[in-house]
């Protein structure tokens, strides 16, 4: 099972691993409890023991689960996840898209040098399935390079004083971060 990075922190007194599933049969069999306020039970959190028991009883397969190591935390004063959502930094996946996003993420494999690009593509596909892919409309826009007809000083889709798209720079940075901090291979 791929172990996914969730953050640098753990909840005191709880396992550092978060086991999630999005399977009606598992939920109906009592494996886990609904996770989050708006999922209506689509995403369930369970313990490693519950997952292992379901797998051993052949109620589930290991691939039915997403396992996340660590969590992110937000300060109580001045910021919260809800504040970040309101600011547009994070978005809530519509309930109708949760299973598609979850299923796409389940296709990822244990991260390696050989499948890094495939796993990143699947993560992007999951984001697209979340329903917010239309926000990348700038990526599809034809850019006029250099100063001349059609050049826009306020065009923030390219890196200042270059023809490199901001989205390409962000994708390069994401790949380098994953290679460095999740694979320990910063030269990839």
Buried (B, 14 or more C-beta within 10 A) or exposed (E): BBBBEBEEEBEEEEEEBBBBBBBEEBBEBEBBEEBEEEBEBBBBBBBEEBBBBBBEEEBBEEEBBBBBBBBEEEEEEEEEEEEEEEEEEEEBBEEEBBBBBBEBBBBBEEBEEEBBEBBBEBBBBBBBBBBBEEEEEBEEEEBEEEEEEEEEEEEEEBEEEEEEBBEEEEBEEEBEEBBEEBEEEEEE
